[in-house]
Amino acid sequence: MTAEAPWRSAARTDAGKVRSRNEDALLENSAQGLWAVADGMGGHRAGDVASQLIVSSLADLVFDGSFVRHLRDIRQCLHWLNRRLGQELTVTADRKSSIMGSTVVTLLIEGNHGACVWAGDSRCYMLREQRLYQLTRDHSLYEELIFEQQMSAEQAQQHPSSHALTRAIGASVQLNLEVLEFEVCPGDVFLLCSDGLYQYLDANALSRALNMDSPEAAIDRLFANVLQSAARDNISAVVVRQ
């Protein structure tokens, strides 16, 4: 029986052209089969602290059981972080409107088992047999207006709060994580990214980058393309392939 090819990855984050502070954080742990992108909530207090806390806590997880147990550990970690950020808000914030929060998207791969766990609008894409799939669905008012209130994309875009997040770590007492489990196939390529990347690149640009020979080359192509745009937000991406 031949050993499975190891997963290779590359990751990069950049403040972009406008913001002075980078509130994104990345986790790249090919040995554990775990990757993540966290995007601190812009305009709120300590978004960078929240995103860094998320990735460092995920990095501290020790996986020594089954895939199901690993997935459970990730979910429990994120729920614990949600409670911790809420407690810090209660203790230190003078204003009730203050939020210490962050989006998160994680990718777990073990053998032919894969899973995404996320809250917010950071995304996971998969390139399979030259076709790009968006595995995650944004937790935003925009998506809610389209899928729950049956608005058109144009109508939803005109809503003044269309880009407001409906889920994030630290944003509310109850955290509702979304989980997608799937079978991993040979040749699959994955991209985890913050909205600072995907809002400037269409599906064709993402696909061309993910078709590059190595994760490093894919990251180079993605960032070269985004930094040719206005790049008003922080930019983060992780590319994973065998």
SVG drawing of the C-alpha trace seen along z (x, -y; Angstrom):
<svg xmlns="http://www.w3.org/2000/svg" viewBox="-39 -54 45 56">
<polyline fill="none" stroke="black" stroke-width="0.4" points="0.0,0.0 1.5,-3.3 1.6,-6.3 -0.6,-9.2 1.1,-12.3 1.5,-14.9 -0.4,-18.1 1.6,-21.2 0.5,-24.7 1.5,-28.3 0.1,-31.3 0.4,-35.1 -1.2,-38.2 -0.9,-41.9 -2.4,-45.0 -3.4,-46.2 -3.0,-49.7 -5.3,-51.7 -5.4,-50.3 -2.4,-50.9 -3.1,-47.8 -3.5,-44.2 -6.4,-42.6 -6.1,-39.2 -4.4,-36.2 -3.4,-32.8 -2.8,-29.2 -0.8,-26.9 -0.2,-23.5 0.2,-20.9 1.5,-18.3 -1.8,-18.4 -3.9,-18.9 -5.3,-22.1 -5.4,-25.5 -7.4,-28.7 -8.0,-32.3 -9.4,-34.8 -10.4,-38.3 -10.7,-40.7 -13.9,-42.8 -12.8,-46.1 -13.6,-49.2 -14.1,-47.4 -11.8,-47.4 -9.0,-44.9 -10.0,-43.0 -6.4,-42.0 -6.2,-40.6 -9.3,-38.5 -8.0,-37.0 -4.6,-36.3 -6.2,-34.6 -8.3,-32.4 -5.4,-31.1 -3.1,-30.6 -5.7,-28.7 -6.3,-26.4 -2.6,-26.0 -2.4,-24.7 -4.8,-21.9 -3.3,-18.4 -4.9,-15.9 -4.5,-12.3 -7.8,-10.7 -10.2,-10.2 -11.3,-12.7 -14.6,-13.0 -12.8,-13.9 -10.5,-16.4 -13.6,-18.1 -15.2,-18.2 -12.1,-19.7 -12.1,-22.5 -15.7,-23.3 -15.3,-23.2 -12.2,-25.5 -14.2,-28.1 -17.1,-28.0 -14.7,-28.5 -13.2,-31.5 -16.6,-33.0 -17.3,-32.8 -13.8,-34.2 -14.1,-37.2 -17.6,-37.9 -16.3,-37.8 -13.4,-40.1 -15.9,-42.5 -18.0,-42.5 -15.1,-43.1 -13.2,-45.7 -15.6,-47.6 -17.2,-50.8 -19.5,-50.9 -22.0,-48.2 -21.4,-48.8 -17.8,-47.7 -17.1,-44.2 -13.9,-42.2 -14.6,-39.7 -13.4,-38.0 -14.6,-35.8 -12.9,-32.4 -12.8,-29.7 -10.9,-26.4 -10.0,-23.5 -9.4,-20.1 -8.1,-17.2 -7.3,-13.7 -6.9,-11.0 -9.9,-11.3 -12.0,-13.1 -12.3,-16.9 -14.3,-19.5 -14.8,-23.3 -15.9,-25.0 -16.7,-28.7 -18.4,-31.8 -18.6,-35.0 -17.6,-35.9 -14.1,-34.4 -14.3,-31.7 -13.0,-28.3 -12.9,-27.4 -12.0,-24.0 -10.7,-23.5 -11.6,-20.0 -11.1,-18.8 -10.7,-22.4 -13.9,-23.5 -14.1,-26.0 -16.5,-25.4 -17.2,-27.8 -17.6,-25.4 -18.6,-28.1 -21.6,-30.5 -21.1,-34.0 -22.8,-34.7 -23.8,-38.2 -27.1,-40.2 -26.6,-40.2 -26.8,-36.4 -29.7,-36.4 -31.7,-38.8 -31.2,-36.7 -31.7,-33.2 -34.2,-33.9 -36.1,-36.9 -35.9,-36.0 -34.5,-39.3 -32.5,-39.7 -28.8,-40.3 -29.4,-43.8 -32.0,-44.5 -29.9,-43.0 -26.9,-45.1 -28.9,-48.3 -29.6,-47.5 -27.6,-50.0 -26.3,-47.2 -25.9,-44.5 -22.3,-43.7 -23.0,-43.4 -22.0,-40.0 -24.7,-37.8 -22.2,-35.5 -18.6,-35.9 -16.5,-34.7 -17.2,-37.1 -20.1,-38.9 -22.9,-37.3 -23.5,-35.1 -24.6,-32.2 -22.2,-31.1 -23.8,-29.2 -20.9,-27.6 -21.5,-26.1 -19.8,-22.8 -19.4,-21.1 -18.0,-17.6 -16.9,-16.2 -14.8,-13.6 -11.3,-14.7 -10.2,-13.5 -6.7,-13.3 -5.8,-16.6 -8.1,-18.8 -6.7,-22.3 -8.1,-24.5 -8.1,-28.2 -8.9,-29.8 -9.2,-33.6 -10.5,-36.8 -12.9,-39.1 -10.0,-41.4 -8.9,-38.9 -12.1,-37.5 -13.9,-40.8 -11.4,-41.9 -11.0,-38.6 -13.6,-36.7 -13.9,-32.9 -11.7,-32.8 -8.8,-34.6 -9.1,-32.3 -9.1,-29.2 -6.1,-30.3 -4.1,-30.9 -5.1,-27.6 -4.0,-25.8 -0.4,-26.9 2.1,-24.1 2.8,-24.9 1.0,-26.6 3.7,-29.3 3.1,-30.1 -0.6,-30.3 -0.2,-32.7 2.2,-34.8 -0.4,-35.0 -3.3,-35.8 -1.5,-38.6 -0.1,-40.1 -3.6,-40.3 -5.2,-41.8 -2.5,-44.4 -3.1,-45.7 -6.6,-46.7 -7.6,-49.2 -6.9,-46.7 -8.8,-48.7 -8.9,-45.9 -6.5,-43.5 -5.6,-40.5 -5.1,-36.9 -4.9,-33.6 -3.9,-30.0 -3.5,-27.5 -3.4,-23.8 -2.7,-21.0 -0.9,-17.6"/>
</svg>
